[in-house]
Amino acid sequence: MGRDLAPRRGRERFPGHGDGAGLELGELSSAEEQHIVRRLTNGTFDQWATTAARVGYCTNPIRVRGSSTTFARDTGQPLQTYSTLDEAFGVLHLRCGNRRADVCPSCSRVYAADTFHFIRCGLTGGKGVPDRVAENPLVFATLTAPSFGSVHGVRDGQRRCHPRSGTKSRCPHGRSMSCMLRHGPTDPGLGQPLCWECYDYASHVVWQWWAPELWRRFTITLRRLIAKTLGVKPRDLNEHATLQYAKVAEFQLRGIVHFHALVRLDGPKCDAGFAPSSPSIDPALLALLVEEAARAVSFTAPSALDDNLERGLRFGSQVDARGVLTSRRTDDPERALQPEQVAGYLAKYATKSATESADGGSNPHLQRIQAVAAAIADCAQSTANLSDLDEHDVAYERMANWVHMLGFRGHFATKSHRYSITLGALRRARRRAQTLIALARREGRRIDLAGLEAELMADDEDETTLVIGDWRFAGVGWETAGDAALAKAAAARAREYAQWKSQQRRRTRPRRSNVHAT
């Protein structure tokens, strides 16, 4: 079978990918090729294509069977019914919703888009968040992990990796602790220890496990510092100011998370939220308080692997916090920064895999981290039933569930209650929009979703209908390997098209400069 399913057309609009353009399927197995041929010749391809498009060409859709009935809340009268018996294949396909790009590129794009919107709304307002929120002090902060051993890395693109000489050039295991290379961004050696035996893998995993606790203590400490600065007691802080944030965790190539966060200081707590802040603390001062809090936080972690070693955990020394004011990028002060760039910078990390290596291949360092995490989990589970142990002695029992995440158990995108909208609200609005779009298509009319934003973002209690359903699980994934290959190729094409559309918008959009980092 050829690599394309149809000839290419439409270069003037989307180069090489016009209406009816073929899908780049790449190398296919004999089974995949047979399944695709069968799909094309048995008359079901159009039905499958419609089904796949509904779930955005998800890699591992969830299949369910059942029915639902929609009732009017005020009268209790049934408005419409739905049954999977009416579907082409007798089942309803739902998105898997996985955030990881290496698992499902399609769903990860949706997750990143939702993360982008909830971060952006906390920057500039929108979707129910008032525009005045942009006037409150805002800090872009990066909280790093400490070092657990020397690793290969990119040093500002110019400096050599680890230039050393003399007696310190070799470790106790006889390995060189010097590296004179200037590594490229795709070098498979990036993130690998100079000596894996010197690297403190146990402390690495323990820090990763307790990183969410360090963040929790950081927010508590920061609130106390803000209260001290305002001259009020910590318990009375909400009467004067409220701390809001959006945080995204990024896995570094060395297999450990950094936290990137937007920290905003709002005014007194109120039902509506987003109150104007006090002039006593400006972005520059808030940035200093963020750095002070990050350096002050500590946590004593219980022992792991029966080593009877309590570890004092802290954030790394490389704490960066900069007040966001009017128009400079935090990573390049000479370049202008738009709110969309800030949100995009953070959102892209939400889909990154924990076990992603620089070249996409196997990674010995990450495999060792997983092995140590599994060993810590096994050790904790083996002692979990001993009655004379307290909860701290088995604190790592649940680590078995997070070995694939290198011991990190936190959410990758989190926010405070009043930072902006929620991911749940965005997903609910998308479901409502999809329902309205489907209805408009059936009726042959246009729909203005922008004009319906308030209705789409309304809370659940504002719903005028109630849906009651009866569903049964039918499976996960596409039914054939050929369908999976088609969905993967279609998702890649949709991603290319979205990127092309974004480039076109950037070319035609007028330049604005309304956000700066100091």
C-alpha positions as CSV (number, residue, x, y, z in Angstrom):
1,M,0.0,0.0,0.0
2,G,1.2,3.5,-0.7
3,R,1.9,6.0,1.9
4,D,-0.9,8.3,0.8
5,L,-4.7,7.6,0.7
6,A,-5.4,10.4,-1.7
7,P,-3.6,12.9,-4.0
8,R,-2.5,16.2,-2.5
9,R,-4.3,19.4,-3.3
10,G,-4.8,22.9,-1.9
11,R,-1.2,24.1,-1.6
12,E,-2.3,27.7,-1.7
13,R,-4.1,27.3,1.6
14,F,-2.3,24.6,3.5
15,P,0.8,23.5,1.6
16,G,0.5,19.9,0.6
17,H,-2.6,19.3,2.7
18,G,-5.7,20.6,0.9
19,D,-9.2,19.2,1.0
20,G,-9.0,15.5,0.3
21,A,-5.3,15.3,0.9
22,G,-3.8,11.9,1.7
23,L,-2.6,10.8,5.1
24,E,1.1,10.1,5.7
25,L,0.8,6.5,7.1
26,G,4.5,5.7,7.1
27,E,5.6,2.1,7.3
28,L,2.7,-0.3,7.9
29,S,2.7,-3.9,9.1
30,S,0.9,-6.5,7.0
31,A,-1.9,-6.6,9.6
32,E,-2.4,-2.8,9.6
33,E,-2.4,-2.8,5.8
34,Q,-5.0,-5.5,5.6
35,H,-7.3,-3.8,8.1
36,I,-7.1,-0.5,6.2
37,V,-7.8,-2.1,2.9
38,R,-10.8,-3.9,4.4
39,R,-12.0,-0.6,5.9
40,L,-11.8,1.1,2.5
41,T,-13.5,-1.7,0.6
42,N,-16.3,-2.7,2.9
43,G,-18.0,0.7,2.8
44,T,-17.4,1.7,6.4
45,F,-14.6,4.1,6.0
46,D,-16.8,7.2,6.0
47,Q,-18.6,6.1,9.1
48,W,-15.3,5.4,10.8
49,A,-13.9,8.7,9.7
50,T,-16.9,10.5,11.2
51,T,-16.5,8.6,14.5
52,A,-12.8,9.3,14.7
53,A,-13.3,13.0,14.0
54,R,-15.7,13.2,16.9
55,V,-13.0,12.1,19.3
56,G,-10.3,14.2,17.6
57,Y,-8.5,11.1,16.4
58,C,-7.7,10.0,19.9
59,T,-5.2,7.2,20.1
60,N,-6.9,5.1,22.8
61,P,-10.6,6.0,22.8
62,I,-12.9,4.6,25.5
63,R,-15.8,2.6,24.1
64,V,-19.1,2.4,26.0
65,R,-22.6,1.1,25.3
66,G,-25.8,2.4,26.7
67,S,-28.4,5.2,26.5
68,S,-29.3,8.5,28.1
69,T,-32.4,10.7,28.4
70,T,-32.4,14.5,28.7
71,F,-35.1,16.0,31.0
72,A,-36.2,19.6,31.5
73,R,-35.3,20.6,35.1
74,D,-38.3,22.7,35.7
75,T,-41.0,20.3,34.3
76,G,-39.3,17.0,34.4
77,Q,-40.5,16.3,30.9
78,P,-38.2,14.2,28.6
79,L,-36.7,16.3,25.9
80,Q,-34.6,13.8,23.9
81,T,-33.1,10.3,24.1
82,Y,-29.9,8.8,22.9
83,S,-28.8,5.2,22.4
84,T,-25.5,3.7,21.1
85,L,-27.7,1.4,19.1
86,D,-28.1,4.3,16.7
87,E,-24.3,4.6,16.3
88,A,-22.6,3.2,13.2
89,F,-20.7,0.6,15.2
90,G,-23.1,0.2,18.1
91,V,-20.8,1.9,20.6
92,L,-20.0,5.4,21.7
93,H,-16.3,6.5,21.5
94,L,-15.0,8.9,24.1
95,R,-11.6,10.6,24.3
96,C,-9.1,8.9,26.6
97,G,-8.1,12.3,28.0
98,N,-4.5,11.4,28.6
99,R,-2.3,14.5,29.0
100,R,0.9,12.9,27.8
101,A,1.9,13.6,24.2
102,D,3.7,10.3,23.9
103,V,0.6,8.4,24.8
104,C,-2.1,10.4,23.0
105,P,-1.0,13.4,20.9
106,S,-4.6,14.4,20.2
107,C,-5.8,14.5,23.8
108,S,-2.6,16.0,25.0
109,R,-3.2,19.0,22.7
110,V,-6.6,19.5,24.2
111,Y,-5.1,19.3,27.7
112,A,-2.4,21.8,26.8
113,A,-5.1,24.1,25.3
114,D,-7.2,24.0,28.4
115,T,-4.1,24.7,30.5
116,F,-3.3,27.6,28.3
117,H,-6.7,29.1,28.7
118,F,-6.9,28.8,32.5
119,I,-3.4,30.4,32.8
120,R,-4.2,33.1,30.3
121,C,-7.4,34.1,32.0
122,G,-5.5,34.7,35.3
123,L,-3.2,37.0,33.3
124,T,-5.6,39.1,31.4
125,G,-9.1,38.1,32.3
126,G,-11.8,36.5,30.2
127,K,-14.2,33.6,30.4
128,G,-15.8,35.1,33.5
129,V,-12.6,36.5,35.0
130,P,-12.7,40.3,35.1
131,D,-10.1,42.3,33.0
132,R,-9.0,44.2,36.1
133,V,-7.2,41.1,37.4
134,A,-4.3,42.2,35.0
135,E,-3.7,45.2,37.3
136,N,-2.7,43.1,40.3
137,P,0.9,42.3,41.1
138,L,2.1,39.2,39.2
139,V,5.3,37.2,39.5
140,F,6.6,34.5,37.2
141,A,8.7,32.1,39.3
142,T,10.7,29.0,38.8
143,L,11.5,26.7,41.7
144,T,14.1,24.1,40.9
145,A,15.3,20.9,42.5
146,P,18.7,20.6,44.2
147,S,21.6,18.7,42.7
148,F,21.9,15.0,43.4
149,G,25.0,14.5,41.3
150,S,26.8,16.0,38.3
151,V,24.9,15.5,35.0
152,H,25.6,16.4,31.4
153,G,23.8,19.6,30.3
154,V,23.6,22.6,28.0
155,R,25.4,25.5,29.6
156,D,23.9,28.7,28.1
157,G,24.8,27.2,24.6
158,Q,28.3,28.5,24.9
159,R,30.1,27.1,27.9
160,R,31.6,23.6,28.1
161,C,29.6,21.0,30.1
162,H,32.0,20.3,33.1
163,P,35.4,21.8,32.6
164,R,37.6,20.4,35.4
165,S,41.2,19.5,35.9
166,G,43.6,18.2,38.5
167,T,42.7,16.0,41.5
168,K,39.0,16.7,41.2
169,S,38.7,15.5,37.6
170,R,37.9,11.9,38.7
171,C,35.4,10.5,41.1
172,P,36.1,7.7,43.7
173,H,34.9,5.2,41.2
174,G,37.6,6.3,38.7
175,R,35.3,8.0,36.3
176,S,36.1,11.3,34.8
177,M,34.1,14.2,36.3
178,S,35.1,16.5,33.4
179,C,33.3,17.0,30.1
180,M,34.6,19.5,27.7
181,L,31.8,19.2,25.2
182,R,29.2,21.8,24.2
183,H,26.1,19.5,24.0
184,G,23.4,20.2,21.5
185,P,19.7,20.2,22.5
186,T,19.1,16.7,21.1
187,D,22.3,15.0,22.5
188,P,21.2,11.7,24.0
189,G,23.8,12.2,26.8
190,L,21.9,15.2,28.2
191,G,20.7,14.6,31.8
192,Q,22.9,11.5,32.2
193,P,25.2,11.5,35.3
194,L,28.9,11.8,34.8
195,C,29.1,8.8,37.3
196,W,25.9,6.9,38.0
197,E,27.4,5.3,41.1
198,C,28.1,8.7,42.6
199,Y,24.6,9.9,41.8
200,D,22.3,9.9,44.8
201,Y,19.3,8.1,43.3
202,A,17.6,7.4,46.6
203,S,17.6,11.1,47.6
204,H,16.4,12.0,44.1
205,V,13.4,9.8,44.4
206,V,12.6,10.9,48.0
207,W,12.8,14.6,47.0
208,Q,10.5,13.9,44.0
209,W,8.0,12.1,46.2
210,W,7.8,15.0,48.7
211,A,8.0,17.9,46.1
212,P,4.2,18.6,46.4
213,E,4.7,18.9,50.2
214,L,7.5,21.4,49.6
215,W,5.2,23.4,47.3
216,R,2.5,23.4,50.0
217,R,4.9,24.7,52.6
218,F,6.1,27.3,50.2
219,T,2.6,28.8,49.7
220,I,2.1,28.8,53.5
221,T,5.5,30.5,54.1
222,L,4.8,33.0,51.3
223,R,1.4,34.0,52.9
224,R,3.2,34.5,56.2
225,L,5.8,36.8,54.6
226,I,3.1,38.8,52.8
227,A,1.2,39.2,56.1
228,K,4.4,40.3,57.8
229,T,5.1,42.8,55.1
230,L,1.6,44.2,55.4
231,G,1.9,44.4,59.2
232,V,-1.0,42.0,59.9
233,K,-1.3,38.6,61.5
234,P,-1.2,35.6,59.2
235,R,-4.7,34.5,60.3
236,D,-6.0,37.9,59.3
237,L,-4.3,38.1,55.9
238,N,-7.5,37.3,53.9
239,E,-9.0,40.6,55.2
240,H,-6.2,42.5,53.4
241,A,-4.9,40.3,50.6
242,T,-5.2,36.9,49.0
243,L,-2.5,34.8,47.3
244,Q,-3.4,33.2,43.9
245,Y,-1.3,31.1,41.7
246,A,-1.1,28.7,38.7
247,K,1.6,26.1,38.8
248,V,3.0,23.7,36.2
249,A,5.5,20.9,36.8
250,E,8.2,20.4,34.2
251,F,10.3,17.2,34.0
252,Q,13.9,18.0,33.4
253,L,16.1,15.7,31.3
254,R,17.7,14.5,34.6
255,G,14.3,13.1,35.5
256,I,13.2,15.5,38.2
257,V,10.6,18.2,38.3
258,H,10.9,22.0,38.4
259,F,7.9,24.1,39.3
260,H,7.0,27.1,37.0
261,A,4.4,29.3,38.5
262,L,2.5,32.6,38.1
263,V,1.9,34.1,41.5
264,R,-0.6,36.9,41.8
265,L,-1.5,39.0,44.8
266,D,-5.2,40.0,44.9
267,G,-7.1,42.2,47.3
268,P,-9.2,41.1,50.3
269,K,-11.2,37.9,50.1
270,C,-14.7,38.4,48.7
271,D,-17.4,36.3,47.1
272,A,-16.7,37.6,43.6
273,G,-12.9,37.2,43.9
274,F,-10.2,39.1,41.9
275,A,-10.3,42.2,44.2
276,P,-7.9,45.0,43.5
277,S,-4.7,44.6,45.5
278,S,-3.1,46.9,48.0
279,P,-0.4,49.3,46.6
280,S,1.8,48.3,49.6
281,I,3.3,45.3,47.6
282,D,4.3,45.8,44.0
283,P,5.5,43.1,41.6
284,A,9.2,43.7,42.4
285,L,8.6,43.3,46.2
286,L,6.4,40.2,45.6
287,A,9.2,38.7,43.6
288,L,11.6,39.2,46.5
289,L,9.1,37.6,48.9
290,V,8.7,34.6,46.6
291,E,12.4,34.0,46.5
292,E,12.7,34.4,50.3
293,A,9.9,31.9,50.8
294,A,11.4,29.4,48.4
295,R,14.8,29.5,50.2
296,A,13.2,29.2,53.6
297,V,11.1,26.1,53.0
298,S,12.3,22.8,54.3
299,F,10.9,19.4,55.1
300,T,12.5,16.4,56.9
301,A,11.5,13.3,54.9
302,P,11.2,9.9,56.6
303,S,13.8,7.2,55.8
304,A,13.5,5.0,52.7
305,L,15.1,1.7,51.7
306,D,15.7,0.8,55.4
307,D,18.6,3.2,55.4
308,N,17.5,4.9,58.6
309,L,18.4,8.2,57.0
310,E,16.1,11.2,57.4
311,R,16.7,13.6,54.6
312,G,16.3,17.4,54.9
313,L,14.7,18.5,51.7
314,R,14.7,22.0,50.1
315,F,14.3,23.6,46.8
316,G,17.4,24.1,44.7
317,S,19.5,27.2,44.9
318,Q,18.5,28.4,41.4
319,V,15.3,30.2,42.3
320,D,14.1,32.7,39.8
321,A,11.2,35.1,40.4
322,R,10.5,38.2,38.3
323,G,7.6,40.6,38.5
324,V,5.5,40.7,35.4
325,L,4.6,44.3,34.5
326,T,4.3,45.4,31.0
327,S,6.2,43.8,28.2
328,R,9.4,41.8,28.6
329,R,10.0,38.1,28.4
330,T,11.5,36.4,31.5
331,D,13.7,34.2,29.5
332,D,14.9,37.0,27.2
333,P,14.5,40.6,28.5
334,E,15.1,42.0,25.0
335,R,12.1,40.4,23.4
336,A,8.4,41.5,23.9
337,L,6.1,39.1,25.7
338,Q,2.3,38.7,25.1
339,P,0.0,37.1,27.6
340,E,-0.4,34.2,25.1
341,Q,3.3,33.6,25.2
342,V,3.4,33.4,29.0
343,A,0.5,30.9,29.0
344,G,1.9,28.9,26.1
345,Y,5.3,28.7,27.9
346,L,3.7,27.1,30.9
347,A,1.1,25.0,29.1
348,K,3.6,23.2,26.9
349,Y,5.1,21.5,30.0
350,A,1.8,20.0,31.0
351,T,2.0,17.3,28.3
352,K,5.7,16.3,28.7
353,S,6.4,12.7,29.7
354,A,8.4,11.8,32.7
355,T,10.4,9.2,30.8
356,E,11.0,11.2,27.7
357,S,14.7,11.2,26.7
358,A,16.5,13.7,24.5
359,D,16.6,11.5,21.4
360,G,13.3,9.7,22.1
361,G,15.1,6.4,22.8
362,S,15.9,4.4,26.0
363,N,17.4,6.4,28.9
364,P,19.6,4.5,31.4
365,H,19.4,7.3,34.0
366,L,15.6,7.4,34.0
367,Q,15.5,3.6,34.1
368,R,17.7,3.6,37.2
369,I,15.4,6.2,38.8
370,Q,12.4,3.9,38.1
371,A,14.3,1.0,39.6
372,V,15.0,2.9,42.8
373,A,11.4,4.1,43.1
374,A,10.2,0.5,42.7
375,A,12.7,-0.7,45.3
376,I,11.5,2.0,47.8
377,A,7.9,1.0,47.1
378,D,8.7,-2.7,47.7
379,C,10.5,-1.9,50.9
380,A,7.6,0.1,52.2
381,Q,5.0,-2.5,51.2
382,S,7.0,-5.3,52.9
383,T,6.8,-3.4,56.3
384,A,3.3,-2.0,55.9
385,N,1.7,-4.8,58.0
386,L,3.9,-4.4,61.0
387,S,1.8,-3.0,63.8
388,D,4.5,-1.2,65.6
389,L,5.2,1.2,62.7
390,D,3.7,4.6,62.5
391,E,2.4,6.2,59.3
392,H,5.8,7.8,58.4
393,D,7.5,4.4,58.4
394,V,5.2,3.4,55.5
395,A,5.1,6.8,53.9
396,Y,6.3,5.4,50.6
397,E,3.8,2.4,50.3
398,R,1.8,4.1,47.5
399,M,4.9,4.9,45.5
400,A,4.3,1.7,43.5
401,N,1.5,3.6,41.7
402,W,3.9,6.3,40.7
403,V,7.0,4.5,39.6
404,H,6.2,5.3,35.9
405,M,6.3,9.0,36.9
406,L,9.7,8.6,38.6
407,G,8.1,9.0,42.0
408,F,6.3,12.3,41.4
409,R,2.8,12.0,42.7
410,G,1.6,15.6,42.1
411,H,-0.6,17.1,39.5
412,F,1.2,18.7,36.6
413,A,-1.1,21.7,36.4
414,T,-2.6,23.2,39.5
415,K,-4.0,26.5,40.6
416,S,-5.4,28.2,43.7
417,H,-9.2,28.5,43.9
418,R,-9.5,32.1,42.7
419,Y,-6.6,32.3,40.2
420,S,-9.0,31.9,37.2
421,I,-11.4,29.4,35.7
422,T,-11.1,25.6,36.3
423,L,-10.3,22.8,33.8
424,G,-13.6,21.3,34.7
425,A,-15.4,24.5,33.6
426,L,-13.5,24.5,30.3
427,R,-14.4,20.9,29.6
428,R,-18.0,21.4,30.5
429,A,-18.1,24.4,28.1
430,R,-16.5,22.4,25.4
431,R,-19.2,19.6,25.8
432,R,-21.9,22.3,25.6
433,A,-20.3,23.8,22.5
434,Q,-20.1,20.5,20.8
435,T,-23.8,19.9,21.5
436,L,-24.8,23.3,20.1
437,I,-22.5,22.8,17.0
438,A,-24.0,19.4,16.3
439,L,-27.6,20.8,16.6
440,A,-26.7,23.8,14.4
441,R,-25.3,21.4,11.7
442,R,-28.4,19.3,11.7
443,E,-30.6,22.4,11.3
444,G,-28.3,23.9,8.7
445,R,-27.6,27.2,10.5
446,R,-24.6,29.1,11.8
447,I,-23.7,29.5,15.4
448,D,-21.8,32.3,17.2
449,L,-19.9,30.6,20.0
450,A,-18.2,33.8,21.1
451,G,-21.5,35.4,21.7
452,L,-22.5,32.4,23.8
453,E,-19.5,32.4,26.1
454,A,-21.4,33.3,29.3
455,E,-23.9,30.6,28.6
456,L,-21.2,28.0,27.9
457,M,-19.2,28.9,31.0
458,A,-22.2,28.9,33.3
459,D,-22.1,26.7,36.5
460,D,-23.8,23.4,36.7
461,E,-26.6,24.8,38.8
462,D,-27.5,27.1,35.9
463,E,-28.2,24.1,33.6
464,T,-31.8,24.0,32.4
465,T,-31.7,20.3,31.6
466,L,-30.8,17.1,33.5
467,V,-29.2,14.1,31.7
468,I,-29.7,10.6,33.2
469,G,-27.8,7.7,31.5
470,D,-27.1,4.0,31.8
471,W,-23.6,3.1,30.4
472,R,-21.5,0.0,30.3
473,F,-17.8,-0.3,29.5
474,A,-17.1,-1.9,26.1
475,G,-13.3,-1.5,25.8
476,V,-10.4,0.8,25.2
477,G,-8.7,1.6,21.9
478,W,-9.6,1.2,18.3
479,E,-10.9,-2.3,17.3
480,T,-8.1,-2.9,14.7
481,A,-4.5,-2.0,14.3
482,G,-5.4,-0.4,10.9
483,D,-7.9,1.9,12.6
484,A,-5.2,2.9,15.2
485,A,-2.8,3.7,12.4
486,L,-5.3,5.8,10.5
487,A,-6.2,7.7,13.7
488,K,-2.5,8.4,14.5
489,A,-1.9,9.7,11.0
490,A,-5.1,11.8,11.0
491,A,-4.1,13.3,14.4
492,A,-0.7,14.2,13.0
493,R,-2.3,15.9,10.1
494,A,-4.7,17.8,12.4
495,R,-1.7,18.9,14.5
496,E,0.2,20.1,11.4
497,Y,-2.9,22.0,10.3
498,A,-3.4,23.7,13.7
499,Q,0.3,24.7,13.8
500,W,0.0,26.2,10.3
501,K,-3.2,28.1,11.2
502,S,-1.4,29.5,14.3
503,Q,1.5,30.7,12.1
504,Q,-0.9,32.4,9.8
505,R,-2.6,34.2,12.7
506,R,0.7,35.4,14.1
507,R,1.6,36.8,10.7
508,T,-1.6,38.8,10.3
509,R,-2.1,39.8,14.0
510,P,-1.1,43.3,14.9
511,R,1.7,43.6,17.5
512,R,0.9,44.5,21.0
513,S,3.1,45.1,24.0
514,N,1.1,45.0,27.2
515,V,3.0,42.6,29.5
516,H,6.6,43.0,30.7
517,A,8.8,41.1,33.1
518,T,11.1,43.0,35.3
